[in-house]
Amino acid sequence: MPDLEQKEVSPNPAAEPAPRPAEERYFMRFTREQRYLHAVLFTTFLGLAATGLPLRFSDSVWARAIAGSVGGFGAILFFHKLCAVVLTGAFLVHVKDVFTRGLLHRQKGIFWGPTSMVANWKDARDLFGHLRWFIGLGDRPKFERYAYWEKFDYWAVFWGMIVIGFSGYAMWFAPFFAHFLPGWALNAVLVIHSEEGLLAILFIFSIHFVNTHLRPDSFPMDMVIFTGVESEKEFKIKRPMEYQRLASQGLLDARLATAPPVWLVKFSRIVGFTAIFIGLTLLALTVSEYFV
Amino acid sequence: MGERSIVRLTSTASTSNRVPQSVPPGLLQNSRTRSVVSARLRPAALALGITLLAFGRVHAQTDCLACHGDKSMQDASGHSVAVDGATFKASIHGSLQCSDCHADIKEYPHPEHMAPVQCSKCHTDQSTQVSESVHTRASSHPCTSCHGDPHTIFPKSDARSTVYPLNVPETCGSCHGNANMARQHGLPNVYPSYMDSIHGFALSKGGLLVAANCQSCHGSHHILSRKNPQSPTYKSNIPKTCGSCHAKIDMDFENGIHGKALAAGKSNAPVCTDCHTAHAIQQPTQSEFRMQSTPICGSCHKDKFTGYRDTFHSQLGLLGGYVETARCWDCHGAHDVLPASDPNSPIAPANLVQTCGRCHAGANASFVQYQPHADSRNRKMNPALYYVRLFMNTLLISVLTFFVIHTILWLFRSRYEQIRSRSAKGGKDA
C-alpha cells in the first residue's frame, strides 16, 4: 500500500482532473443520483466484504482480528446484515428508477441504443477490437457512453446483487425459504453466496480498480464518479464516439457543466483512496489465503 | 528430604516458659555448648535420670519440651529441632508421647543422630498403599511431604490440615505445579490448569468442599499411573470416577454410543477426559470450551468435521466467542450420543424438526433436510451441491482468468501508448 500513499503525495500530473485554467470545458457524465448510488454501493460493498471475508476465512488469524475490531462475532454478522439491507434498498431504488424512466416516462435510450446499459453488437466488436489493439493488431475502438467492460461491471453487479442477495436472505430467513426451497438448496445457498461473493470481491478489488482507476489513462483515480463531470480532453480520449455523436447532434452544449469545486475534488480523493486502500487490503488478505 | 523433614519442626512456636529460668537462652543455641548445658542443667538431668529409673522410658511431652520447647533450638547442622508444645498438643497426635514415634530414645541425654520416625508402625495400611503407588519410586515421598510438619498434623476435616479438601491442590501443587519437576518426570504441569478449571474455581473461589480436588480422582495413598488398569484414572475407569459425583451424566454416557463402545472394549471410544480434558476442565457453556471441543470430536469423525467446517455454523463459530452457533453436541447430544437410527436420538428423522427448531424457530420438514456437514466435493453423496459448487468455481475462475489477462494486456498497451506520446512531444520517457 505505500505505493498508493506515495502517489497521493505526488500525483501523476497527466491524468489529474485538477482544476484547470478557465478555457478547459467540463461535461456532465453522471447525475447526482448516480453518484450517490455509487457511493452507497461502494460503501456497503466494502462493509459487506470486510464483514463477509472473515466469515469465509474464519480460521485465519486476521478473520478473528477483524471480527474483534468491529465488536466481535455477533457484531460482524449484524454489520453484514445492515450493509446488505442498505444495499438492497439502493438496488431496489435503482431498479424502480430505471423502469420508471424507461417504461412509465418512455424515456429513450434506457433499454436500447448507444446510451443504454444493455449490450449490443458494438460491444462485441469493441471487445475484439480492443483485444486486437492490446497486441498491436489494430486501432483503438471508439467507445460510446458505456464501454463493454463498464457494461460488464454493471451487469456483474446486477447479477451479483440478485444471486448474493437471494442466497444471503435465504440463509438469514432459512426456515421461511424452506417452505419453497428443497433441503439441499439450503446447503447450496452458502456455497453460492460464498463463491459469488468471493468473485465479486476479487473482481472489484482487482479488475474494476485497475480498469477504472489505476490504469495509466486514469491513474491514480478516475474522479468522474465522484464529481460527476469530466474535462473535454478526457471525454474526447475516453469516449470519442459519444463525443462525436453529441457534437453532430448539437447536444454537446446541453451537457456542459462547471468545473468541480476544489473541496469536492479533495473530499472525493480522500474517500476514493480510502476505499481503494481498504479494497486492496482485503484483496491481499483474500489472496494470502490461497497462496501464503 | 526425608531426613530433613523428620527434624523440620515448627518455627512458629511461642517462646516456651518451660526452659529453666537459670539457663541463659543463648547457651542452648547449638550442640557445641551442649556439654555446658548439661553441666548447668545438672539438677534437671538428675531429676530426669530419676524419672527414667522410675518409669523405664521417656514418657512425658513436658520432659522433652523442657529443651525442645525453645523455638530457637537447632541441631548440629543448623536445623531447628524446636517443637511448639501447644500446637502439637492440639494436633491429631497430641495424645501421643514423643517416644511413641521417636522410639529409639530410651534415655537422656539422647544421641544426636536418631533413626527416622516410622509412621508405618501405626499407619500400616496407608504405608502399604503408598509403597504400591507411583510415589514410592523415589525415596523422596515420606508421609510429611503431603501431611506437612509431623508435629502439627491435623485430621483431614480440619481446615489447618494440609490434606483438608480446600488445601489439597496446593499440597499436591507444591510438586505438581513445578514445571521443572513435571518435565523431569514427563508429566503435565497440572496445578495451574486445575486452578483455572471449573473444579479449581469451585474450590478456590466458592470454597466448595465437594468440588473435585486432586484426590477425588487420583486417590490419596494408593495413587496409580493412569496406565494401570487398577487406577481410577485408567481410561475405562474414568466414567465411573467422574460419575462418583456426576452420577446422572455417567448413566447417560453409558447409554450412549460412546459408553457402549467403551463397554464393548473399544479403547478408542472417548471418555469424559477426551472432551473435557482432565485438569483444565471448562464450563461447557463457555465459548472457550465450545471453541475447543468441536475439533476434539473431529479428531475421530474426520469426514464429518471437514464437511462441518464448510458450513455457516462453523464459519461463524470459528470467529471466537460466538456461543450460539451449533457445535456437534448441540444436535447430537453430549453424553448420550445416539445414532440417527435410534428413535431416542435428537438426530433421528422424527426428532429433527424439534432439534433444529431449538435454534431455528419455524423449522419445518424441508428445513431439516439441510445437511449440517455436507461434503460439496463428494459427487455421489451430494450431487446437487457438487454441481452448484462446480458451476460457481468455473464461473469464478473463467471470469477472473479472462479479465486478468485482459487487464494485464491493457496495462502494457496503455503504458506503451503513454510513453510513445510523451516521446513524440519531446518529453521524458517517464
Interface residues (C-beta under 8 A of the other chain):
Chain A: A14 P54 L55 R56 S58 D59 A63 R64 A67 G68 G72 F73 G74 I76 L77 H130 L131 W133 F134 I135 G136 W149 A156 M171 A174 P175 F176 A178 H179 L181 P182 G183 W184 A185 L186 N187 A188 L190 V191 I192 E195 E196 L198 L199 L202 F203 S206 I207 V210 N211 R215 P216 D217
Chain B: R309 D310 T311 F312 S314 Q315 L316 G317 L318 L319 G320 G321 Y322 H360 A361 G362 A363 N364 S366 F367 V368 Q369 Y370 Q371 A374 S376 N382 A384 L385 V388 R389 M392 N393 L395 L396 V399 L400 F403 V404 H406 T407 L409 W410 L411 F412 R413 S414 R415 E417 Q418
